Amino acid sequence: MSVINLDLARADRQRPDAEHVQRDQFGRPMYRFALAYEMDGRTWGADVWAYSFEDAERRVAAMRVSLSVAGQVHSEIAD
């Protein structure tokens, strides 16, 4: 018979999948956060990488005052 630690099992389920976690140049984990906005009566979305929920909110606040279109994306090179 196997004993399962339910606290560890719950913690594991609440962790994001590996593709939604990356590390910065100093090895600190960053997480992918979903953003939503309204335009023309519809809801649209984007995402941002941040260190925490609070950091994601700070990034959104910065976007409110300085966001601009940098250009159209034509391709992407995977790491």
Backbone as a printed PyTorch tensor [residue, N CA C, xyz], in Angstrom:
tensor([[[  0.8400,  -1.1710,   0.0000],
         [  0.0000,   0.0000,   0.0000],
         [  0.8890,   1.2390,   0.0000]],

        [[  0.5110,   2.2530,  -0.7930],
         [  1.2520,   3.5090,  -0.8670],
         [  0.5180,   4.5880,  -0.0870]],

        [[  1.2930,   5.4070,   0.5950],
         [  0.7350,   6.5330,   1.3230],
         [  0.9620,   7.7830,   0.4810]],

        [[ -0.0970,   8.5420,   0.2680],
         [ -0.0210,   9.7680,  -0.5280],
         [ -0.1470,  10.9640,   0.4010]],

        [[  0.8010,  11.8930,   0.2850],
         [  0.7490,  13.1370,   1.0450],
         [ -0.1720,  14.0980,   0.2810]],

        [[ -1.3650,  14.3080,   0.7810],
         [ -2.3470,  15.1410,   0.0730],
         [ -1.9070,  16.5930,  -0.0460]],

        [[ -1.1760,  17.1050,   0.9500],
         [ -0.6920,  18.4840,   0.8560],
         [  0.2500,  18.6460,  -0.3310]],

        [[  1.1430,  17.6840,  -0.5220],
         [  2.0700,  17.7530,  -1.6560],
         [  1.3330,  17.5840,  -2.9770]],

        [[  0.3570,  16.7040,  -3.0180],
         [ -0.4230,  16.4940,  -4.2340],
         [ -1.1930,  17.7590,  -4.6130]],

        [[ -1.7950,  18.4310,  -3.6370],
         [ -2.5220,  19.6880,  -3.9100],
         [ -1.5740,  20.7730,  -4.3990]],

        [[ -0.4250,  20.8940,  -3.7460],
         [  0.5550,  21.9150,  -4.1310],
         [  1.0250,  21.6750,  -5.5620]],

        [[  1.2340,  20.4190,  -5.9270],
         [  1.6920,  20.0920,  -7.2690],
         [  0.6380,  20.4600,  -8.3120]],

        [[ -0.6490,  20.2380,  -8.0140],
         [ -1.7340,  20.5730,  -8.9440],
         [ -1.8720,  22.0740,  -9.1230]],

        [[ -1.5030,  22.8430,  -8.1180],
         [ -1.6730,  24.2910,  -8.1870],
         [ -0.4940,  24.9840,  -8.8510]],

        [[  0.5590,  24.2520,  -9.1410],
         [  1.7150,  24.8150,  -9.8280],
         [  1.4310,  24.9340, -11.3200]],

        [[  1.9480,  25.9800, -11.9760],
         [  1.7450,  26.0850, -13.4280],
         [  2.5350,  25.0040, -14.1660]],

        [[  2.0510,  24.6460, -15.3470],
         [  2.7760,  23.7100, -16.1920],
         [  4.1240,  24.3140, -16.5790]],

        [[  5.0770,  23.4580, -16.9010],
         [  6.4580,  23.8830, -17.1610],
         [  6.5740,  24.9290, -18.2670]],

        [[  5.7270,  24.8500, -19.2940],
         [  5.8440,  25.8050, -20.3960],
         [  5.3980,  27.2110, -20.0160]],

        [[  4.8270,  27.3710, -18.8180],
         [  4.3870,  28.6850, -18.3550],
         [  5.2750,  29.2380, -17.2550]],

        [[  6.4670,  28.6420, -17.1260],
         [  7.4710,  29.1070, -16.1680],
         [  8.7930,  29.1790, -16.9180]],

        [[  9.4910,  30.2890, -16.7400],
         [ 10.8350,  30.4220, -17.3060],
         [ 11.7290,  31.0900, -16.2750]],

        [[ 12.9990,  31.1270, -16.5290],
         [ 13.9390,  31.7550, -15.5960],
         [ 14.6010,  32.9430, -16.2750]],

        [[ 14.7800,  34.0200, -15.5000],
         [ 15.4660,  35.1920, -16.0500],
         [ 16.9690,  34.9350, -16.0610]],

        [[ 17.7470,  35.9360, -16.4530],
         [ 19.1910,  35.7770, -16.5750],
         [ 19.8880,  35.5170, -15.2400]],

        [[ 19.1850,  35.7500, -14.1370],
         [ 19.7490,  35.5060, -12.8100],
         [ 19.2120,  34.2160, -12.1870]],

        [[ 18.4060,  33.4810, -12.9400],
         [ 17.8680,  32.2220, -12.4450],
         [ 16.5680,  32.3370, -11.6650]],

        [[ 16.0090,  33.5550, -11.5820],
         [ 14.7490,  33.7410, -10.8530],
         [ 13.5780,  33.2870, -11.7090]],

        [[ 12.6030,  32.5960, -11.1100],
         [ 11.4650,  32.1380, -11.9080],
         [ 10.5460,  33.2940, -12.2990]],

        [[ 10.0540,  33.2170, -13.5280],
         [  9.0490,  34.1520, -14.0380],
         [  7.8680,  33.3180, -14.5020]],

        [[  6.6820,  33.8770, -14.3650],
         [  5.4600,  33.1590, -14.6690],
         [  4.6730,  33.9100, -15.7330]],

        [[  3.9230,  33.1690, -16.5280],
         [  3.1160,  33.7670, -17.5920],
         [  1.7430,  34.1310, -17.0320]],

        [[  1.3300,  35.3870, -17.2230],
         [  0.0440,  35.8830, -16.7530],
         [ -0.8040,  36.2890, -17.9480]],

        [[ -2.0820,  35.9840, -17.8900],
         [ -3.0190,  36.3580, -18.9480],
         [ -3.5520,  37.7600, -18.6720]],

        [[ -3.6780,  38.5500, -19.7290],
         [ -4.2380,  39.8910, -19.6470],
         [ -5.5170,  39.9160, -20.4760]],

        [[ -6.4710,  40.7380, -20.0960],
         [ -7.7150,  40.8720, -20.8530],
         [ -8.0550,  42.3470, -20.9730]],

        [[ -8.6140,  42.7190, -22.1210],
         [ -9.0630,  44.0920, -22.3220],
         [-10.2750,  44.0850, -23.2410]],

        [[-11.0430,  45.1630, -23.1570],
         [-12.2610,  45.3120, -23.9510],
         [-12.0150,  46.2950, -25.0910]],

        [[-12.5200,  45.9450, -26.2730],
         [-12.4400,  46.8520, -27.4120],
         [-13.5440,  46.4850, -28.3920]],

        [[-14.2850,  47.4900, -28.8470],
         [-15.3590,  47.2870, -29.8210],
         [-16.3660,  46.2390, -29.3560]],

        [[-16.6620,  46.2300, -28.0590],
         [-17.6570,  45.3140, -27.5230],
         [-17.1990,  43.8720, -27.3770]],

        [[-15.9220,  43.6210, -27.5540],
         [-15.3890,  42.2610, -27.4390],
         [-14.2610,  42.2390, -26.4180]],

        [[-13.9870,  41.0720, -25.8990],
         [-12.8720,  40.8850, -24.9780],
         [-11.7060,  40.2720, -25.7290]],

        [[-10.5470,  40.8700, -25.5660],
         [ -9.3230,  40.4180, -26.2210],
         [ -8.3080,  40.0390, -25.1500]],

        [[ -7.2430,  39.3820, -25.5440],
         [ -6.2620,  38.9690, -24.5560],
         [ -4.8360,  39.0840, -25.0530]],

        [[ -3.9520,  39.0760, -24.1110],
         [ -2.5120,  39.0770, -24.3510],
         [ -1.8860,  38.3880, -23.1450]],

        [[ -0.5930,  38.2440, -23.1580],
         [  0.0610,  37.6850, -21.9760],
         [  1.3420,  38.4370, -21.6830]],

        [[  1.8100,  38.2840, -20.4670],
         [  3.0230,  38.9560, -20.0170],
         [  3.7460,  38.0340, -19.0390]],

        [[  5.0620,  38.0860, -19.0590],
         [  5.8700,  37.3440, -18.0930],
         [  6.1810,  38.2650, -16.9200]],

        [[  6.0070,  37.7480, -15.7030],
         [  6.2490,  38.5540, -14.4990],
         [  6.6960,  37.6360, -13.3650]],

        [[  7.2680,  38.2440, -12.3380],
         [  7.7700,  37.4840, -11.1870],
         [  6.6620,  37.0750, -10.2170]],

        [[  5.5680,  37.8300, -10.2100],
         [  4.4640,  37.5680,  -9.2830],
         [  3.2160,  38.2760,  -9.8170]],

        [[  2.0810,  38.0290,  -9.1580],
         [  0.8460,  38.7170,  -9.5450],
         [  1.0100,  40.2260,  -9.3950]],

        [[  1.6500,  40.6430,  -8.3010],
         [  1.8610,  42.0780,  -8.0580],
         [  2.7610,  42.6730,  -9.1410]],

        [[  3.7880,  41.9410,  -9.5430],
         [  4.6690,  42.4150, -10.6120],
         [  3.9000,  42.5150, -11.9210]],

        [[  3.0220,  41.5600, -12.1960],
         [  2.1900,  41.6210, -13.4050],
         [  1.3100,  42.8700, -13.3850]],

        [[  0.7340,  43.1900, -12.2300],
         [ -0.0800,  44.4030, -12.1150],
         [  0.7560,  45.6510, -12.3580]],

        [[  1.9940,  45.6780, -11.8670],
         [  2.8890,  46.8250, -12.0970],
         [  3.1940,  46.9700, -13.5810]],

        [[  3.3910,  45.8450, -14.2490],
         [  3.6840,  45.8880, -15.6890],
         [  2.4890,  46.4180, -16.4720]],

        [[  1.2770,  46.0050, -16.0880],
         [  0.0670,  46.5160, -16.7400],
         [ -0.0640,  48.0220, -16.5090]],

        [[  0.2330,  48.4750, -15.2990],
         [  0.1780,  49.9150, -15.0090],
         [  1.1690,  50.6740, -15.8960]],

        [[  2.3570,  50.1190, -16.0850],
         [  3.3410,  50.7590, -16.9550],
         [  2.8600,  50.7800, -18.4040]],

        [[  2.1790,  49.7050, -18.8150],
         [  1.6430,  49.6540, -20.1760],
         [  0.5920,  50.7370, -20.4050]],

        [[ -0.1970,  51.0140, -19.3670],
         [ -1.2540,  52.0260, -19.5140],
         [ -0.6920,  53.3860, -19.9180]],

        [[  0.5270,  53.6870, -19.4930],
         [  1.0870,  55.0070, -19.7940],
         [  2.1070,  54.9980, -20.9270]],

        [[  2.6220,  53.8180, -21.3030],
         [  3.7030,  53.8560, -22.2910],
         [  3.6280,  52.8010, -23.3880]],

        [[  2.5760,  52.0170, -23.4620],
         [  2.4850,  50.9470, -24.4610],
         [  2.3840,  51.5210, -25.8620]],

        [[  3.1180,  50.9170, -26.7910],
         [  3.0400,  51.3180, -28.1880],
         [  3.2630,  50.0740, -29.0610]],

        [[  2.9140,  50.1910, -30.3150],
         [  3.1320,  49.1050, -31.2630],
         [  4.5690,  49.1880, -31.7510]],

        [[  5.3340,  48.1260, -31.5420],
         [  6.7420,  48.1150, -31.9530],
         [  6.8980,  47.6360, -33.3950]],

        [[  5.9190,  46.9300, -33.9180],
         [  5.9870,  46.4360, -35.2880],
         [  5.2230,  45.1310, -35.4190]],

        [[  5.0190,  44.6990, -36.6470],
         [  4.3040,  43.4490, -36.9110],
         [  5.2820,  42.2850, -36.8110]],

        [[  4.8470,  41.1890, -36.1900],
         [  5.6710,  39.9940, -36.0530],
         [  5.4910,  39.1250, -37.2880]],

        [[  6.6100,  38.7430, -37.9160],
         [  6.5560,  37.9030, -39.1010],
         [  7.0140,  36.4810, -38.8330]],

        [[  7.9040,  36.3010, -37.8680],
         [  8.3750,  34.9680, -37.5150],
         [  8.9830,  35.0050, -36.1200]],

        [[  9.2620,  33.8530, -35.6170],
         [  9.8360,  33.7410, -34.2770],
         [ 10.8510,  32.6180, -34.2850]],

        [[ 11.9750,  32.8440, -33.6610],
         [ 13.0310,  31.8270, -33.5830],
         [ 12.9750,  31.2220, -32.1820]],

        [[ 12.7500,  29.9260, -32.1110],
         [ 12.6780,  29.2390, -30.8180],
         [ 14.0690,  29.1080, -30.2220]],

        [[ 14.1330,  29.1660, -28.9060],
         [ 15.4190,  29.0110, -28.2070],
         [ 15.9480,  27.6100, -28.3480]]])
